Structures are given as structure tokens and as C-alpha cells.
């Protein structure tokens, strides 16, 4: 099994959501995005995934422009396509149609030389649930 190098984690997701299922998805990137990720320049805060047609897209992920890039550098917050099996996407479409469920990226990492996203099917927590989780953790 190739070793994993974690680039970015979404720690806020564990606070704001109850994680129900976790999926591993490939991500379609441009060359400068890969180089920027290898340096560790990514932010997953406030990011989410949506189904559009029969495809899954990652929204609001900030991958900083590559410092040695030229005029053809990438757009930092562009929509990025996720790669999953068609059956998995159809299953996620059905789940996300339920009230309260959403797709949240938990981390971006390299598995060997391939960039991957750990995607969670999650349900939003109410404010009192967050407080209870903090109290349980501190006790």
C-alpha cells in the first residue's frame, strides 16, 4: 500500500457535522495545482461537494497559486471534478436528496503520486449538539 502524505485537513468538519460515511475520491487537477498541493498550500474550510448531472464537483476549496507559476497559473477557488464510480455517485445522489445530508471533504492527500480527497456524507449539527460534544470531550 503506498504511503499517504496529508496535504490539508478540514478539522472544522468534525465540529460542525456528524460524519456518517466516508468515501475516497480522485480529483482532477491542473499541473500548477498539483505542484501547489505538494508544497501543502490548500485550505478546505467552508468547502463542500455537489452532484451536477452525473458528476461530482468540489466547491470552494482554496488551492493557492503556485509560487513559481507563470501567467497560466490556476484559479484558486475553481470547481474541481471528483472521480468516483458511477454506482457510488448514484448512491450519493440518493443520500444527498435526503433532508440534512451533505458532502464535505475531510482531507486532501497524496496516495503514491495521485491526489485524493476523503469525502464524508455528513449531517449538520445543531448548536446544542456542538456544545454537548465539547463538554463530553473536555470531561
PyMOL commands that set and color helices and strands:
alter all, ss='L'
color gray80, all
select helices_A, chain A and resi 11-16+31-39+86-96+127-138
alter helices_A, ss='H'
color red, helices_A
select strands_A, chain A and resi 4-9+17-27+42-43+48-52+55-59+62-63+80-83+101-111+114-124
alter strands_A, ss='S'
color yellow, strands_A
deselect
rebuild
show_as cartoon
